[in-house]
Amino acid sequence: MSNIHAVIYTKPHCMPCKMTTKLMDSLGMPYENTYYGNSEQTNSIELDSKDESKRTWSEKKVEKLKEKYQITSLPLIKIIDDETGEELEFWSGFRPEKIKKWNSEI
């Protein structure tokens, strides 16, 4: 399986989020951290943002992520099949063993 990538949701000043992206970067693992393909907007959850649209997006995204994935912490990582768009796995928190496992599939 080589056509996969990760989608990551993070928050500012989150050590597990930083460790996750740092490990993925060091492995050369492909991931998206922007939403709707808009390179100007990141998947960073910023509930205290001064930008009202970012704050509103963050509030709505938190509710959706909690409801769909039953998570209580970030980062949230989803592994996506590029060909089908299917979500193959998801997890929250810094999980180096999962990152390395999926990176070896690429």
C-alpha positions in Angstrom: 0.0 0.0 0.0 1.7 3.2 -1.1 -1.1 5.7 -1.8 -1.9 6.8 1.7 -1.5 10.0 3.7 -2.3 11.4 7.1 -4.6 14.2 8.0 -3.7 15.9 11.3 -5.7 18.2 13.6 -3.5 20.1 16.1 -3.6 23.0 18.5 -1.1 25.7 19.3 1.4 25.1 22.1 0.5 21.3 22.2 3.6 19.2 22.8 2.1 15.9 21.6 1.0 17.8 18.4 4.6 19.1 17.8 6.1 15.7 18.5 3.8 14.1 16.0 4.5 16.5 13.2 8.2 16.5 14.0 8.3 12.6 13.8 6.3 12.6 10.6 8.6 15.2 9.0 11.7 13.3 10.0 10.3 10.2 8.4 9.2 12.0 5.3 5.6 10.8 5.9 3.0 12.6 3.8 0.4 14.5 5.8 -2.2 17.3 5.3 -2.6 19.9 8.0 -4.8 22.3 6.0 -8.5 22.1 5.6 -10.4 22.0 2.3 -7.2 22.3 0.4 -6.8 25.9 1.5 -3.1 26.4 2.2 -3.9 29.6 4.0 -5.9 27.8 6.8 -4.4 25.1 9.0 -6.2 22.3 10.9 -5.0 24.0 14.1 -7.8 24.2 16.6 -7.7 27.7 18.0 -10.6 28.3 20.3 -9.1 31.6 21.5 -8.2 33.0 18.0 -8.7 36.7 17.4 -9.9 35.8 13.9 -13.6 35.2 14.3 -13.9 32.8 11.3 -11.0 30.7 12.7 -12.5 30.6 16.1 -15.9 29.7 14.7 -14.4 26.9 12.5 -12.4 25.6 15.6 -15.5 25.5 17.8 -17.5 23.6 15.1 -14.6 21.3 14.4 -14.1 20.4 18.1 -17.7 19.4 18.4 -17.6 17.3 15.2 -14.3 15.6 16.2 -15.7 14.8 19.7 -18.9 13.4 18.3 -17.4 11.3 15.4 -14.2 10.1 17.0 -15.0 10.3 20.8 -11.6 12.0 21.4 -10.7 14.1 24.4 -7.2 15.3 23.3 -5.2 16.3 20.2 -3.5 15.7 17.9 -6.0 13.6 15.9 -4.4 11.7 13.1 -6.4 10.0 10.3 -4.9 7.7 7.8 -6.5 8.1 4.4 -6.3 5.9 1.3 -5.6 8.3 -1.6 -7.4 6.2 -4.2 -10.7 5.6 -2.4 -10.7 8.4 0.2 -11.4 5.7 2.8 -10.3 6.4 6.3 -8.1 3.4 7.3 -7.4 4.2 10.9 -7.5 7.1 13.3 -6.0 7.9 16.8 -5.4 10.7 19.1 -2.2 11.7 21.0 1.4 11.1 20.2 1.6 7.5 19.0 5.1 6.9 17.5 4.5 3.2 17.0 1.4 3.9 14.8 3.2 6.6 12.9 6.1 4.3 12.1 3.8 1.4 11.2 1.9 3.5 8.7 5.0 5.1 7.4 6.4 1.6 6.6 3.2 1.0 4.5 4.1 3.9 2.2 
